[in-house]
Amino acid sequence: MFTTTNNSFVPTEISYLENRFCNLALETGRYQVRKYRFIGEEDQTE
């Protein structure tokens, strides 16, 4: 369960949670995580 002081999540909090959950999934090795690109988003190849 997630709560906030005003019952609202701002984009920064959503981004943090998305990143945290993806990293946890990768660390456990039990899930496959796919990165989807949004229209207009540049490719971030390393």
Buried (B, 14 or more C-beta within 10 A) or exposed (E): EEEEEEEEEEEEEEEEEEEEEBEEEEEEEEEEEEEEEEEEEEEEEE
